[in-house]
């Protein structure tokens, strides 16, 4: 059973916490992690690119010249794809790039990402984080005390507007409640700073 140190917001060690083997101590399955990350990025794509077909471009209401006798190739419309300003054949149209993933694979990927962070010593547990007011400077002091300023994911047990708004202007820092974290954010961070209560909620959901 892995154990990690618990720190205060001032960066002082307060004790240790035993983590669940089934959530934070498994052998990471990087194939599952990769699949879930690809799925997350695919779902972020808007897929709004669109070209005009021959039915949508303007002009071409009549046959440009008669069928026979001109010596030129027969043409039915100036909206045909071979004409300048004509329609685009087989061009992109709005679509969804998203695809479904089995729930068991998602769960495995989440546990793999968390276990990898613990094994890599990129997982810090905070006993509590209470800010009196929305102030970026105060959040920077906390992160500096923890040595976690760049690319840090802060996980809270529930939505906290004070913490979120204090951190949103710090480049590379993201705050997420425990019920909204995803594998991509975990993998994309250099360090995960998680509150002690959020650890218990994770273990309840994924154990």
LUMTIRO-628469 format. One record per residue (C-alpha): residue number from 1; residue in three letters; x, y, z. Coordinates in nm, 3 decimals. Example, Ala and Ser with C-alpha at 12.3 -4.5 7.8 and 13.67 -1.06 7.14 Angstrom:
REM residues 2
+-----+--------+---------+---------+---------+
! num ! residu !      c1 !      c2 !      c3 !
+-----+--------+---------+---------+---------+
!   1 !    ALA !   1.230 !  -0.450 !   0.780 !
!   2 !    SER !   1.367 !  -0.106 !   0.714 !
+-----+--------+---------+---------+---------+
REM end
This chain:
REM residues 207
+-----+--------+---------+---------+---------+
! num ! residu !      c1 !      c2 !      c3 !
+-----+--------+---------+---------+---------+
!   1 !    UNK !   0.000 !   0.000 !   0.000 !
!   2 !    UNK !   0.165 !   0.327 !  -0.112 !
!   3 !    UNK !   0.194 !   0.612 !   0.136 !
!   4 !    UNK !   0.271 !   0.977 !   0.070 !
!   5 !    UNK !   0.344 !   1.277 !   0.288 !
!   6 !    UNK !   0.069 !   1.522 !   0.380 !
!   7 !    UNK !   0.166 !   1.890 !   0.369 !
!   8 !    UNK !   0.015 !   2.210 !   0.501 !
!   9 !    UNK !  -0.047 !   2.511 !   0.278 !
!  10 !    UNK !   0.279 !   2.652 !   0.417 !
!  11 !    UNK !   0.471 !   2.355 !   0.275 !
!  12 !    UNK !   0.536 !   2.188 !   0.613 !
!  13 !    UNK !   0.503 !   1.813 !   0.653 !
!  14 !    UNK !   0.202 !   1.726 !   0.869 !
!  15 !    UNK !   0.218 !   1.345 !   0.850 !
!  16 !    UNK !   0.156 !   1.065 !   0.602 !
!  17 !    UNK !  -0.146 !   0.907 !   0.438 !
!  18 !    UNK !  -0.196 !   0.549 !   0.323 !
!  19 !    UNK !  -0.332 !   0.531 !  -0.031 !
!  20 !    UNK !  -0.552 !   0.255 !  -0.168 !
!  21 !    UNK !  -0.357 !  -0.007 !  -0.363 !
!  22 !    UNK !  -0.645 !  -0.057 !  -0.606 !
!  23 !    UNK !  -0.650 !   0.312 !  -0.705 !
!  24 !    UNK !  -0.300 !   0.451 !  -0.653 !
!  25 !    UNK !  -0.083 !   0.139 !  -0.659 !
!  26 !    UNK !  -0.168 !  -0.053 !  -0.977 !
!  27 !    UNK !   0.066 !  -0.129 !  -1.267 !
!  28 !    UNK !  -0.014 !   0.157 !  -1.511 !
!  29 !    UNK !  -0.177 !   0.048 !  -1.836 !
!  30 !    UNK !  -0.041 !   0.310 !  -2.075 !
!  31 !    UNK !  -0.244 !   0.176 !  -2.369 !
!  32 !    UNK !  -0.565 !   0.259 !  -2.183 !
!  33 !    UNK !  -0.427 !   0.601 !  -2.085 !
!  34 !    UNK !  -0.334 !   0.675 !  -2.447 !
!  35 !    UNK !  -0.678 !   0.571 !  -2.575 !
!  36 !    UNK !  -0.860 !   0.790 !  -2.323 !
!  37 !    UNK !  -0.635 !   1.091 !  -2.395 !
!  38 !    UNK !  -0.694 !   1.053 !  -2.771 !
!  39 !    UNK !  -1.069 !   1.028 !  -2.702 !
!  40 !    UNK !  -1.060 !   1.344 !  -2.486 !
!  41 !    UNK !  -0.876 !   1.544 !  -2.754 !
!  42 !    UNK !  -1.106 !   1.411 !  -3.028 !
!  43 !    UNK !  -1.409 !   1.523 !  -2.828 !
!  44 !    UNK !  -1.262 !   1.874 !  -2.802 !
!  45 !    UNK !  -1.256 !   1.914 !  -3.180 !
!  46 !    UNK !  -1.540 !   2.133 !  -3.303 !
!  47 !    UNK !  -1.561 !   1.976 !  -3.648 !
!  48 !    UNK !  -1.715 !   2.292 !  -3.794 !
!  49 !    UNK !  -1.509 !   2.312 !  -4.113 !
!  50 !    UNK !  -1.728 !   2.325 !  -4.421 !
!  51 !    UNK !  -1.686 !   2.371 !  -4.797 !
!  52 !    UNK !  -1.954 !   2.464 !  -5.051 !
!  53 !    UNK !  -2.081 !   2.196 !  -5.287 !
!  54 !    UNK !  -2.200 !   2.272 !  -5.643 !
!  55 !    UNK !  -2.550 !   2.306 !  -5.500 !
!  56 !    UNK !  -2.439 !   2.584 !  -5.264 !
!  57 !    UNK !  -2.214 !   2.813 !  -5.472 !
!  58 !    UNK !  -2.367 !   3.102 !  -5.663 !
!  59 !    UNK !  -2.414 !   3.117 !  -6.039 !
!  60 !    UNK !  -2.448 !   2.842 !  -6.296 !
!  61 !    UNK !  -2.816 !   2.891 !  -6.360 !
!  62 !    UNK !  -2.790 !   2.808 !  -6.728 !
!  63 !    UNK !  -2.578 !   2.597 !  -6.960 !
!  64 !    UNK !  -2.267 !   2.804 !  -7.048 !
!  65 !    UNK !  -2.273 !   2.710 !  -7.419 !
!  66 !    UNK !  -2.459 !   2.473 !  -7.646 !
!  67 !    UNK !  -2.387 !   2.103 !  -7.626 !
!  68 !    UNK !  -2.238 !   2.049 !  -7.973 !
!  69 !    UNK !  -2.061 !   2.236 !  -8.247 !
!  70 !    UNK !  -1.837 !   2.473 !  -8.050 !
!  71 !    UNK !  -1.525 !   2.253 !  -8.040 !
!  72 !    UNK !  -1.515 !   2.286 !  -7.663 !
!  73 !    UNK !  -1.590 !   2.024 !  -7.402 !
!  74 !    UNK !  -1.954 !   1.991 !  -7.309 !
!  75 !    UNK !  -2.050 !   2.176 !  -6.992 !
!  76 !    UNK !  -2.377 !   2.186 !  -6.801 !
!  77 !    UNK !  -2.301 !   2.442 !  -6.531 !
!  78 !    UNK !  -2.032 !   2.685 !  -6.420 !
!  79 !    UNK !  -2.085 !   2.552 !  -6.068 !
!  80 !    UNK !  -1.917 !   2.220 !  -6.154 !
!  81 !    UNK !  -1.602 !   2.137 !  -5.953 !
!  82 !    UNK !  -1.367 !   2.182 !  -6.251 !
!  83 !    UNK !  -1.465 !   2.548 !  -6.291 !
!  84 !    UNK !  -1.300 !   2.835 !  -6.106 !
!  85 !    UNK !  -1.537 !   2.936 !  -5.825 !
!  86 !    UNK !  -1.723 !   2.610 !  -5.875 !
!  87 !    UNK !  -1.831 !   2.376 !  -5.596 !
!  88 !    UNK !  -1.586 !   2.156 !  -5.405 !
!  89 !    UNK !  -1.616 !   1.782 !  -5.464 !
!  90 !    UNK !  -1.591 !   1.559 !  -5.154 !
!  91 !    UNK !  -1.487 !   1.851 !  -4.931 !
!  92 !    UNK !  -1.517 !   1.852 !  -4.549 !
!  93 !    UNK !  -1.856 !   1.905 !  -4.389 !
!  94 !    UNK !  -1.947 !   1.958 !  -4.020 !
!  95 !    UNK !  -1.901 !   1.632 !  -3.828 !
!  96 !    UNK !  -1.825 !   1.494 !  -3.485 !
!  97 !    UNK !  -1.484 !   1.340 !  -3.420 !
!  98 !    UNK !  -1.591 !   1.189 !  -3.089 !
!  99 !    UNK !  -1.607 !   0.818 !  -3.019 !
! 100 !    UNK !  -1.715 !   0.602 !  -2.728 !
! 101 !    UNK !  -1.491 !   0.415 !  -2.486 !
! 102 !    UNK !  -1.586 !   0.130 !  -2.254 !
! 103 !    UNK !  -1.641 !   0.243 !  -1.892 !
! 104 !    UNK !  -1.397 !  -0.018 !  -1.763 !
! 105 !    UNK !  -1.124 !   0.122 !  -1.988 !
! 106 !    UNK !  -1.193 !   0.476 !  -1.863 !
! 107 !    UNK !  -1.173 !   0.359 !  -1.504 !
! 108 !    UNK !  -0.849 !   0.169 !  -1.573 !
! 109 !    UNK !  -0.696 !   0.474 !  -1.743 !
! 110 !    UNK !  -0.781 !   0.700 !  -1.448 !
! 111 !    UNK !  -0.629 !   0.459 !  -1.195 !
! 112 !    UNK !  -0.324 !   0.412 !  -1.420 !
! 113 !    UNK !  -0.268 !   0.788 !  -1.450 !
! 114 !    UNK !  -0.300 !   0.837 !  -1.072 !
! 115 !    UNK !  -0.072 !   0.540 !  -0.994 !
! 116 !    UNK !   0.191 !   0.671 !  -1.236 !
! 117 !    UNK !   0.190 !   1.012 !  -1.065 !
! 118 !    UNK !   0.233 !   0.850 !  -0.722 !
! 119 !    UNK !   0.514 !   0.624 !  -0.849 !
! 120 !    UNK !   0.687 !   0.922 !  -1.015 !
! 121 !    UNK !   0.670 !   1.130 !  -0.693 !
! 122 !    UNK !   0.452 !   1.387 !  -0.872 !
! 123 !    UNK !   0.161 !   1.351 !  -0.631 !
! 124 !    UNK !   0.126 !   1.582 !  -0.328 !
! 125 !    UNK !  -0.146 !   1.566 !  -0.065 !
! 126 !    UNK !  -0.253 !   1.886 !   0.109 !
! 127 !    UNK !  -0.433 !   1.869 !   0.445 !
! 128 !    UNK !  -0.650 !   2.171 !   0.358 !
! 129 !    UNK !  -0.646 !   2.485 !   0.146 !
! 130 !    UNK !  -0.842 !   2.777 !   0.284 !
! 131 !    UNK !  -0.804 !   3.119 !   0.125 !
! 132 !    UNK !  -0.967 !   3.414 !   0.300 !
! 133 !    UNK !  -1.024 !   3.603 !  -0.024 !
! 134 !    UNK !  -0.978 !   3.571 !  -0.400 !
! 135 !    UNK !  -0.614 !   3.666 !  -0.440 !
! 136 !    UNK !  -0.370 !   3.527 !  -0.697 !
! 137 !    UNK !  -0.070 !   3.629 !  -0.486 !
! 138 !    UNK !  -0.186 !   3.407 !  -0.199 !
! 139 !    UNK !  -0.224 !   3.107 !  -0.430 !
! 140 !    UNK !   0.124 !   3.166 !  -0.574 !
! 141 !    UNK !   0.268 !   3.161 !  -0.221 !
! 142 !    UNK !   0.102 !   2.824 !  -0.152 !
! 143 !    UNK !   0.232 !   2.674 !  -0.476 !
! 144 !    UNK !   0.583 !   2.810 !  -0.416 !
! 145 !    UNK !   0.582 !   2.660 !  -0.066 !
! 146 !    UNK !   0.493 !   2.325 !  -0.222 !
! 147 !    UNK !   0.742 !   2.367 !  -0.507 !
! 148 !    UNK !   0.460 !   2.330 !  -0.758 !
! 149 !    UNK !   0.427 !   2.647 !  -0.963 !
! 150 !    UNK !   0.448 !   2.520 !  -1.323 !
! 151 !    UNK !   0.186 !   2.291 !  -1.480 !
! 152 !    UNK !   0.008 !   2.195 !  -1.162 !
! 153 !    UNK !  -0.332 !   2.034 !  -1.128 !
! 154 !    UNK !  -0.507 !   2.123 !  -0.801 !
! 155 !    UNK !  -0.784 !   1.879 !  -0.708 !
! 156 !    UNK !  -1.045 !   1.993 !  -0.455 !
! 157 !    UNK !  -1.314 !   1.777 !  -0.291 !
! 158 !    UNK !  -1.584 !   2.004 !  -0.432 !
! 159 !    UNK !  -1.616 !   2.321 !  -0.638 !
! 160 !    UNK !  -1.445 !   2.613 !  -0.463 !
! 161 !    UNK !  -1.481 !   2.951 !  -0.635 !
! 162 !    UNK !  -1.220 !   3.120 !  -0.412 !
! 163 !    UNK !  -0.949 !   2.867 !  -0.499 !
! 164 !    UNK !  -1.052 !   2.854 !  -0.866 !
! 165 !    UNK !  -1.052 !   3.231 !  -0.918 !
! 166 !    UNK !  -0.727 !   3.275 !  -0.723 !
! 167 !    UNK !  -0.550 !   3.027 !  -0.952 !
! 168 !    UNK !  -0.705 !   3.090 !  -1.293 !
! 169 !    UNK !  -0.458 !   3.365 !  -1.388 !
! 170 !    UNK !  -0.152 !   3.155 !  -1.302 !
! 171 !    UNK !  -0.010 !   3.012 !  -1.622 !
! 172 !    UNK !  -0.010 !   2.632 !  -1.629 !
! 173 !    UNK !  -0.217 !   2.591 !  -1.311 !
! 174 !    UNK !  -0.561 !   2.431 !  -1.328 !
! 175 !    UNK !  -0.813 !   2.375 !  -1.049 !
! 176 !    UNK !  -1.065 !   2.094 !  -1.077 !
! 177 !    UNK !  -1.317 !   1.944 !  -0.833 !
! 178 !    UNK !  -1.269 !   1.572 !  -0.780 !
! 179 !    UNK !  -1.584 !   1.485 !  -0.975 !
! 180 !    UNK !  -1.460 !   1.669 !  -1.286 !
! 181 !    UNK !  -1.096 !   1.557 !  -1.318 !
! 182 !    UNK !  -0.995 !   1.372 !  -1.631 !
! 183 !    UNK !  -0.702 !   1.161 !  -1.744 !
! 184 !    UNK !  -0.573 !   1.426 !  -1.988 !
! 185 !    UNK !  -0.535 !   1.691 !  -1.714 !
! 186 !    UNK !  -0.351 !   1.443 !  -1.490 !
! 187 !    UNK !  -0.112 !   1.332 !  -1.766 !
! 188 !    UNK !  -0.058 !   1.689 !  -1.887 !
! 189 !    UNK !   0.047 !   1.818 !  -1.543 !
! 190 !    UNK !   0.395 !   1.808 !  -1.390 !
! 191 !    UNK !   0.245 !   1.768 !  -1.044 !
! 192 !    UNK !  -0.093 !   1.683 !  -0.894 !
! 193 !    UNK !  -0.174 !   1.866 !  -0.569 !
! 194 !    UNK !  -0.480 !   1.707 !  -0.411 !
! 195 !    UNK !  -0.662 !   1.787 !  -0.089 !
! 196 !    UNK !  -0.687 !   1.507 !   0.166 !
! 197 !    UNK !  -1.068 !   1.497 !   0.149 !
! 198 !    UNK !  -1.050 !   1.463 !  -0.230 !
! 199 !    UNK !  -0.827 !   1.155 !  -0.193 !
! 200 !    UNK !  -1.098 !   0.984 !   0.011 !
! 201 !    UNK !  -1.361 !   1.066 !  -0.251 !
! 202 !    UNK !  -1.141 !   0.926 !  -0.528 !
! 203 !    UNK !  -1.096 !   0.603 !  -0.335 !
! 204 !    UNK !  -1.472 !   0.577 !  -0.282 !
! 205 !    UNK !  -1.541 !   0.607 !  -0.655 !
! 206 !    UNK !  -1.255 !   0.403 !  -0.806 !
! 207 !    UNK !  -1.168 !   0.142 !  -0.539 !
+-----+--------+---------+---------+---------+
REM end
